[in-house]
């Protein structure tokens, strides 16, 4: 994780605003939705860097009440 950066992810869970900071090498919308679902307790975080876990998609996250996911690089 030499090239890791800090990202801020904001989302709503059943109407309540949530926000957290995560360190990652890269971020895009799909990753942000997955990490928001992990923060909400829906997604799974792999135990080891090599462990492959199935990413939570936007439609699946929305079924659990996660909406309005946005992300930005921390300054």
Residue frames as a rotation matrix with the C-alpha (Angstrom) as fourth column:
UNK 1
0.568 0.823 0.000 0.00
0.823 -0.568 0.000 0.00
0.000 0.000 -1.000 0.00
UNK 2
-0.470 -0.830 -0.301 2.82
0.778 -0.550 0.302 2.36
-0.416 -0.093 0.905 -0.82
UNK 3
-0.905 0.140 0.401 0.57
0.189 -0.714 0.674 4.37
0.381 0.686 0.620 -3.16
UNK 4
-0.180 0.904 -0.388 -2.41
0.961 0.246 0.127 4.36
0.210 -0.350 -0.913 -0.78
UNK 5
-0.784 0.075 0.616 -4.40
-0.067 -0.997 0.037 7.56
0.617 -0.013 0.787 -0.34
UNK 6
-0.789 0.568 -0.235 -7.10
0.340 0.083 -0.937 8.61
-0.513 -0.819 -0.259 2.09
UNK 7
-0.715 0.657 0.239 -10.68
0.092 -0.250 0.964 8.85
0.693 0.711 0.118 0.83
UNK 8
-0.796 0.589 0.137 -13.81
-0.337 -0.245 -0.909 10.15
-0.502 -0.770 0.394 2.53
UNK 9
-0.783 0.615 -0.089 -16.99
0.286 0.484 0.827 8.20
0.552 0.623 -0.555 1.77
UNK 10
-0.753 0.645 0.127 -20.38
-0.534 -0.488 -0.691 9.71
-0.384 -0.588 0.712 2.60
UNK 11
-0.755 0.582 -0.302 -23.67
0.115 0.570 0.813 7.83
0.646 0.580 -0.497 2.36
UNK 12
-0.281 0.750 0.599 -27.15
-0.947 -0.319 -0.045 7.56
0.157 -0.580 0.799 3.83
UNK 13
-0.897 0.079 -0.435 -28.38
0.134 0.986 -0.096 4.49
0.421 -0.144 -0.895 5.70
UNK 14
-0.171 0.943 -0.284 -32.16
0.959 0.226 0.173 4.47
0.227 -0.243 -0.943 6.09
UNK 15
0.653 0.487 0.580 -32.09
0.470 -0.861 0.194 8.27
0.594 0.146 -0.791 5.81
UNK 16
0.871 -0.402 -0.281 -29.31
0.105 -0.407 0.908 8.87
-0.479 -0.820 -0.312 8.37
UNK 17
0.740 -0.659 -0.131 -26.09
-0.463 -0.359 -0.810 10.47
0.487 0.661 -0.571 7.11
UNK 18
0.798 -0.586 0.141 -22.92
0.290 0.579 0.762 8.43
-0.528 -0.567 0.632 7.66
UNK 19
0.767 -0.632 -0.107 -19.32
-0.476 -0.448 -0.757 9.24
0.431 0.632 -0.645 6.81
UNK 20
0.769 -0.599 0.223 -15.95
0.152 0.510 0.846 7.53
-0.621 -0.617 0.484 7.21
UNK 21
0.408 -0.754 -0.515 -12.36
-0.905 -0.409 -0.117 7.69
-0.122 0.514 -0.849 6.01
UNK 22
0.845 -0.159 0.510 -10.60
0.157 0.986 0.047 4.77
-0.511 0.041 0.859 4.32
UNK 23
-0.038 -0.916 -0.399 -7.09
-0.701 -0.260 0.664 4.20
-0.712 0.305 -0.632 3.04
UNK 24
0.614 0.247 0.750 -6.96
0.324 0.788 -0.524 2.62
-0.720 0.564 0.403 -0.42
UNK 25
-0.513 -0.839 0.184 -4.72
0.465 -0.092 0.881 2.57
-0.722 0.537 0.437 -3.47
UNK 26
-0.951 0.283 0.124 -7.60
-0.016 -0.445 0.895 3.50
0.309 0.849 0.428 -5.79
UNK 27
-0.521 0.849 -0.090 -11.25
0.224 0.035 -0.974 4.45
-0.824 -0.528 -0.208 -5.50
UNK 28
-0.909 0.416 -0.002 -14.16
-0.127 -0.273 0.954 4.51
0.396 0.867 0.301 -7.92
UNK 29
-0.216 0.915 0.341 -17.93
-0.917 -0.310 0.250 4.45
0.334 -0.259 0.906 -7.57
UNK 30
0.443 0.385 -0.809 -18.16
-0.206 0.922 0.327 0.65
0.872 0.021 0.488 -7.38
UNK 31
-0.439 -0.684 -0.583 -15.51
0.500 0.353 -0.791 0.53
0.747 -0.638 0.186 -4.63
UNK 32
-0.848 0.151 0.507 -17.25
-0.431 -0.754 -0.495 3.34
0.308 -0.639 0.705 -2.72
UNK 33
0.209 0.977 -0.039 -20.58
-0.811 0.196 0.552 1.48
0.547 -0.084 0.833 -2.77
UNK 34
0.292 -0.167 -0.942 -18.86
0.251 0.963 -0.092 -1.69
0.923 -0.210 0.323 -1.56
UNK 35
-0.717 -0.655 -0.239 -17.04
0.408 -0.116 -0.906 0.08
0.566 -0.747 0.350 1.30
UNK 36
-0.549 0.621 0.560 -20.18
-0.750 -0.662 -0.002 1.95
0.369 -0.421 0.829 2.31
UNK 37
0.493 0.751 -0.439 -21.97
-0.477 0.656 0.585 -1.39
0.727 -0.079 0.682 2.56
UNK 38
-0.101 -0.608 -0.788 -19.11
0.534 0.635 -0.558 -2.76
0.839 -0.477 0.260 4.69
UNK 39
-0.911 -0.230 0.343 -19.37
-0.105 -0.674 -0.731 0.24
0.399 -0.702 0.590 7.01
UNK 40
-0.166 0.947 0.275 -23.13
-0.917 -0.250 0.309 -0.35
0.361 -0.201 0.911 7.25
UNK 41
-0.384 -0.060 0.921 -22.57
-0.654 0.722 -0.226 -4.01
-0.652 -0.689 -0.316 8.19
UNK 42
0.712 0.698 -0.071 -23.82
-0.511 0.446 -0.735 -5.50
-0.481 0.560 0.674 4.92
UNK 43
0.667 -0.519 -0.534 -20.59
-0.471 0.261 -0.842 -6.22
0.577 0.814 -0.070 3.04
UNK 44
0.900 -0.431 -0.073 -17.72
0.381 0.691 0.615 -8.48
-0.214 -0.581 0.785 3.96
UNK 45
0.575 -0.815 -0.077 -14.12
-0.815 -0.561 -0.148 -7.40
0.077 0.148 -0.986 4.47
UNK 46
0.664 -0.375 -0.647 -11.54
0.039 0.881 -0.471 -10.04
0.747 0.287 0.600 3.61
UNK 47
0.935 -0.316 -0.163 -9.23
0.214 0.133 0.968 -11.20
-0.284 -0.939 0.192 6.37
UNK 48
-0.045 -0.998 0.042 -6.10
0.484 0.015 0.875 -11.08
-0.874 0.060 0.483 4.28
UNK 49
-0.152 -0.088 -0.984 -5.10
-0.576 -0.802 0.161 -8.93
-0.803 0.591 0.071 1.34
UNK 50
-0.908 -0.271 -0.319 -5.13
-0.416 0.508 0.754 -12.00
-0.042 0.818 -0.574 -0.90
UNK 51
-0.624 0.736 0.261 -8.59
0.503 0.634 -0.587 -13.20
-0.598 -0.235 -0.766 0.13
UNK 52
-0.915 0.372 0.155 -11.10
-0.035 -0.456 0.889 -12.53
0.401 0.809 0.430 -2.63
UNK 53
-0.567 0.806 -0.169 -14.50
0.385 0.078 -0.919 -11.36
-0.728 -0.586 -0.355 -1.45
UNK 54
-0.265 0.577 0.772 -17.53
0.929 -0.062 0.365 -10.66
0.259 0.814 -0.520 -3.58
UNK 55
-0.993 -0.114 -0.005 -18.11
0.113 -0.978 -0.177 -6.91
0.016 -0.176 0.984 -3.85
UNK 56
-0.195 0.961 -0.196 -21.50
0.686 -0.009 -0.727 -5.54
-0.701 -0.276 -0.658 -2.89
UNK 57
-0.630 0.015 0.776 -23.11
0.709 -0.396 0.583 -3.87
0.317 0.918 0.239 -5.89
UNK 58
-0.938 0.301 0.170 -25.13
-0.327 -0.932 -0.154 -0.66
0.112 -0.200 0.973 -5.87
UNK 59
-0.125 0.968 -0.218 -28.49
-0.526 0.121 0.842 -2.45
0.841 0.220 0.494 -6.44
UNK 60
0.054 0.105 -0.993 -27.82
0.594 0.796 0.116 -4.87
0.802 -0.596 -0.020 -3.57
UNK 61
-0.845 -0.410 -0.344 -26.70
0.522 -0.484 -0.703 -2.06
0.121 -0.773 0.623 -1.25
UNK 62
-0.735 0.624 0.265 -29.85
-0.542 -0.776 0.323 -0.10
0.407 0.093 0.908 -2.09
UNK 63
0.077 0.771 -0.632 -31.97
0.004 0.634 0.773 -3.08
0.997 -0.062 0.045 -1.02
UNK 64
-0.077 -0.198 -0.977 -30.42
0.927 0.346 -0.143 -2.75
0.366 -0.917 0.157 2.44
UNK 65
0.767 0.549 -0.331 -31.23
0.634 -0.727 0.265 0.98
-0.095 -0.413 -0.906 2.67
UNK 66
-0.170 -0.884 -0.435 -27.90
0.541 -0.453 0.709 2.45
-0.824 -0.115 0.555 1.54
UNK 67
0.670 0.424 0.610 -28.29
0.743 -0.378 -0.552 5.48
-0.003 0.823 -0.568 -0.72
UNK 68
0.961 -0.164 0.221 -26.49
-0.106 -0.962 -0.252 8.60
0.254 0.219 -0.942 -1.96
UNK 69
0.548 -0.835 -0.043 -22.95
0.624 0.375 0.685 7.20
-0.557 -0.402 0.727 -1.82
UNK 70
0.898 -0.391 0.202 -20.33
-0.128 -0.671 -0.730 9.81
0.422 0.629 -0.653 -2.70
UNK 71
0.569 -0.781 -0.258 -16.57
0.740 0.351 0.573 9.80
-0.357 -0.517 0.778 -2.27
UNK 72
0.871 -0.418 0.258 -13.68
-0.207 -0.789 -0.578 12.23
0.445 0.450 -0.774 -2.49
UNK 73
0.095 -0.915 -0.392 -9.98
0.656 0.354 -0.667 12.20
0.749 -0.193 0.634 -1.81
UNK 74
0.735 0.111 -0.669 -9.12
0.649 -0.400 0.647 13.60
-0.196 -0.910 -0.366 1.60
UNK 75
0.641 -0.500 0.582 -7.13
0.097 -0.700 -0.708 16.82
0.762 0.510 -0.400 1.49
